[in-house]
Amino acid sequence: MRGLPKFLLPTHASNTSLLERHLNFLGELFDEILIGINPDFSHLLKSVVDESLKLKIFEMRTQTMMETVAKLCEKSISESFFLIMPDTFFSNYIEILDFLNNENHNDANLLCWELQPFQKGKLGQVLINDNNSITDIKDKNLECTYEYFWGAACFSKDNLRMVDDSEAHVGFMYEKLLAGNIEVGAIKIQGSYYDCGTQGEYIRMLKQLDDTI
């Protein structure tokens, strides 16, 4: 956003960034945290997040989100992964914490929020059946009438074999999993979700925070 990495945007008066907010709420649950960063922005990231044996920052120039994710997973000894887009904002982490503490993360799961009118056609919308399994995904389709969208993801190294690095993001991996009759679970999350990749969405998020303070 005008040259500033979007994940470093502040979320409220204390100036906690979007990325730091995710780490503060969820970081303790993981054995390792991997962050891929364009080398041009590495110094900015390291000014707010300290590397450690657990939190590892990798400089890389990639063409797609999927390529970044695949390269990061190659550097890990883990078999299962939880992905958060660092320029997103969640108003509520309760169900996410419950899921991460209690569920089997070797399975393919998508964390899903209820679609708001201003988000229609901007996100990956999902069709969820009565068993809380996803049966279809439509990416950024203005004609789509599905009531939920995915905003964070669980997957395994086996799942990664379904994709190639040229695909734009991990949502296309789940489309391939569904096409291969592999079950994808839907974890419904309460509260608001904002993709702060655009100025309008970021401002909308800040206005909501102002209304709740």
Beta strands, then each sheet from edge to edge (+ up, - down):
strand 1: 33-37
strand 2: 55-59
strand 3: 80-84
strand 4: 88-90
strand 5: 109-114
strand 6: 124-128
strand 7: 134-139
strand 8: 148-156
strand 9: 185-188
strand 10: 193-195
sheet 1: 1+ 2+
sheet 2: 3+ 8- 5+ 9+
sheet 3: 3+ 8- 6+ 7-
sheet 4: 4+ 10-
end
